Amino acid sequence: MVHTAVTGGDLRSGRGRSRRRGVREYKNGVVGAWVGFRDKLKRIVESKYFNRGIMIAILVNTLSMGIEYHKQPEELTDVLEISNIVFTSMFVLEMGFMLLAFGLFGYIKNPYNIFDSVIVIISVWEIIGQADGGLSVLRTFRLLRVLKLVRFLPALRRQLVVLMKTMDNVATFCMLLMLFIFTFSILGMHLFGCKFSHEMENGDTVPDRKNFDSLLWAIVTVFQNCTYTDLM
């Protein structure tokens, strides 16, 4: 009896170990399959053919946006709306593939991916808004898809980085320019205030379009002189 009880306990413990071993092997198999799938997907999204395909889609989408014109036929409008849905679906798939390949934190580590995801979310939101029958003001953000090319063109990306680094110097120059315009506007109000006007036949005076009668128009006049706009 004792021998039988011990044998039964060994069998149960052996089954438990076998079950746990099977669970571990199953988990390891699932994890290994998932890791292998992510590696293959990462090689796909990092391949030059995938990037070239997305770049061609962006260029074709940009050209399709340039086809629109005022009072265009309904057939052309329908074709462009269908193409917008197709291209938006392609960009959603691209975003999904990259999220699966790199993971959430690996995806948002690249700022260009964050920019692309914002554009994709706005595009999907626009399509949903049109489906509800409302007027969507988000159509303007379609033009931002052109900037997706920055990720695929290293030369353009370098120029954009240089431009962003010089923005602080440009802001300082703009502040200095505004200071000069304000100074000369005040000076013009003192020297030429109420002198740029036309006398009508009934004796009334009408100020010229370019005048120094008020600070607003003085700033506009000085700005026009700086840019050589409407001087004739």
Sequence and secondary structure as in RCSB ss.txt:
>XXXX:A:sequence
MVHTAVTGGDLRSGRGRSRRRGVREYKNGVVGAWVGFRDKLKRIVESKYFNRGIMIAILVNTLSMGIEYHKQPEE
LTDVLEISNIVFTSMFVLEMGFMLLAFGLFGYIKNPYNIFDSVIVIISVWEIIGQADGGLSVLRTFRLLRVLKLV
RFLPALRRQLVVLMKTMDNVATFCMLLMLFIFTFSILGMHLFGCKFSHEMENGDTVPDRKNFDSLLWAIVTVFQN
CTYTDLM
>XXXX:A:secstr
 HHHHHHHHHHHHHHHHHHHHHHHHHHHHHHHHHHHHHHHHHHHHTSHHHHHHHHHHHHHHHHHHHH  TT  HH
HHHHHHHHHHHHHHHHHHHHHHHHHHHHHHHHHTSHHHHHHHHHHHHHHHHHHHHHTT   GGGGGGGGGGGGGG
GT HHHHHHHHHHHHTHHHHHHHHHHHHHHHHHHHHHHHHHHTTTSEEE TTS EEE SS  SSHHHHHHHHHHH
HHT S  
